[in-house]
Amino acid sequence: MQKMRFLVYASLICLLTVINSFAAETVRRVVIYDNLVTEIGAPPASLISVDNSDLWVTLADLKRATKFVLKPQGVCRDQLCFPIPKKRRTAFLSQQGSVTWFNLSEFARLLRQPVAHDVETAVWYFGPRAEEQNGYLSSFTAPNFKLPDMSGKLHSLSEFRGKKVLLLTWASW
Amino acid sequence: MVNVPTAVWINERGRIVRPNEVAFVDNRYKSMTQLEADEYLNAIRDWVANGEKSAFVLSEQELKGRIAPQNSEWAQAAAEFGLAEYLYHQGKSAASISHYKEAQRLNPDSWNYKRQAWALSDAERDYGTNFMKEVQKLNGKPYYAPRQLPEIKKQK
């Protein structure tokens, strides 16, 4: 009897967890792409998978969150275009009434881009690809970071081109 | 950068010529570190005077030996860490913990992921460890990049 009660409770907890995460994805999602934080609308219920492994976005949200746009030749940003595999087109695009939805997480898998997802808060973080990072490393160019001065004014590394920079970390204890 | 004081040298074109390493510029911790600050200060002076010809400017080969290339697990760890940071700064510290842990699991050698997570939480409660315990496990091996000035230049 006790075992049965335990199984019922365990099932209820699992169900509530699934419902809770499902609910988070149906309200709003936050996408962080190239450090840009964008809140995007919820997809129709038919596009929410139980395991929350897919992030479907409208083409307008795709552009707002990532600067990528859908073109006949593929998904493009500036001069860079990634063709959508013809045989797997439905994994990337879904027409729901008059709205075209794009599977941003599937696109990340195609590019081998790392994605971290917090199911409870519906936050999706898209990180730089290893190959992209290694591009910096092969040239040994320092990333163009910004740091505040003593009065809080931000300065970027690029302001110091033409000068040697000693980037020293210290603590004020 | 996982400890202080450390420094990176970046040349006029924005290129790293010495990656992050220990950079004591005075001798207040010499009794603990056995590091003479003058050697490092002289190396900086040599770089300022001689630029790319300074022996302290590392060759491409030396740089490659000191900067590890990314792999897919490390890239995923960086994404998990980025997500954890976002959640923490949104006031969702409880939600951030599992992502800090995942970053640490995927890139166990990164002390950035460890120190940041421990500093933002009750490390014992949330991670079952703390900074001093983990340092002791290293048996004296530094968790940060040690200073590696060329031997011949130490006599300059």
Interface residues (C-beta under 8 A of the other chain):
Chain A: I32 N35 V37 R112 P114 V115 A116 H117 D118 E120 T121 V123 Y125 F126 G127 P128 R129 A130 Q133 N134 L137 S139 F140 T141 A142 N144 L157 S158 F160 R161 G162 K163 K164 V165 L166 L167 L168 T169 W170 A171
Chain B: M1 V4 P5 T6 A7 V8 W9 I10 N11 E12 R13 G14 R15 I16 V17 A23 V25 I44 W47 V48 G51 E60 L63 I67 P69 Q70 N71 S72 W74 A75 Q76 A78 A79 E80 G82 L83 Y86 L87 Q90 K92 A95 S98 H99 E102
